[in-house]
């Protein structure tokens, strides 16, 4: 099965662009083509991540239990992602550090300005 894209809701697209431009640049997930209706990010071999207002016109809200996870190339990338998130309106859901879910796992959890939960892991050891 192939994932076509990931969409997260936003109530303030400019604020979301600033947050995601900063955080995703730390992991090489650059902005894609400009779209005035949503922010789009894409890296080779990954599904596009799209951020924008819901199509139905209602307010965006986060899903309880929903999370998008990213892979980092090193623990310092996890730290940089977390720092960028905190500096651009994100909130902490678990600061960078070792995780006992798997040997050598280092990760962090944040929420974007709209409350969407993100995780980032380094599987290096």
N, C-alpha and C positions, 0 to 999 in steps of 0.2 A: 504494500500500500504506500502511496506517496501523498504527503501532505502538500496541499496547494498553497496555503498561506495561513498565517495566524493574525487575527484581528483583535485589538484591544480598544475599548471605548475611551473617549476623552470628552470632557466638557469644555476644555480650553486648548485648542489645537496649537496655538503659539507656545504656551507653557509646556505642552507635551513635546513639541519639536525640540525645544531647548533642553529638556530632560534627556530625551532619547538620543539626540545628536551627541551630547556629552558622554553619556554612559556607554552607548554602543560603539563609539569611536575607540574606546579602550580595548575592545575585543575585535576590531577590524570588521565591524558590521556597519558599512557606510550607508548614508542616505541614498536612495534610488532616485529615479526620475522625480522631478517636482510635480506635485499634485496639489492643487489648492484646497482639496476637500479632505485630504488625509496625509499623514506622514508615512513614508514607505522606506524600509530598510531591507537590504539584501546583500548576502555574501555568497560566494560560490558554494554550491552544494547544500544550501540551506533554503527552507521555504521563506518567502518574503514575510516580514513582520510589518503590519499596517496598524496605524493608530489614528483614530478619528471619531467623530460623532456617530452615534447609532443611526442606521438608515431609517428607522421608524420615527425619528424626530424626538423621541423621549430622551431624558437625561441618561448619560452613561453611568453605569455602576459596575463595580468589580464583582466577580463570581466568588462566592465562598467556597474555597477549596481549589480554585483555579490558580495555576502558576505557570509561568513560562521560564524554562531553565536554559542557561547558556554554559558553554564550556570555555574555560580560561586556559591559556598556554602556560601559566605559572601562578604561584600564590601572589606575586606582586601585581599581576593583572587583576586578580580578585580584589585586592586592596584598592587598586586604581578605579575599578568599576564602582565599588562601594563609595569611595570618596567622591567620585563624580555624581553619583546618585544623591548623596547627602548635600552636596553643594548646589544642586539644581532642583530642589524642592521635594526630594524623596524622603522617605522615612525608614527607619531601621526595623527590620523584622528578625534580625540575627546578625551581629557584627562578624567581620571576617575572622576565621579561625578554623582549627581542626574540627572535623565532624566524625562521629563514631559510626556512621552508616556503612563505611567501607574503609579498609586500611589505606592510609595516606591521603584521605580526602580532606580538602581545604575548601571552605565555601563561605558564602554570605547570602543573606536574604534582605531584600528591600521592597518597598512599595513605591510606585510612581506617584505623581501628584494627584492622580485620580483614584488611587487605592489598589491598582492592579499589582499583584505580587510577582516578583522576579527572583530567581535564584541564579547564582553563578558558582561553578565548581571547578577546582583544579584537581585532577586525578593523579597527581604526580608522586606523592610520597615524601 
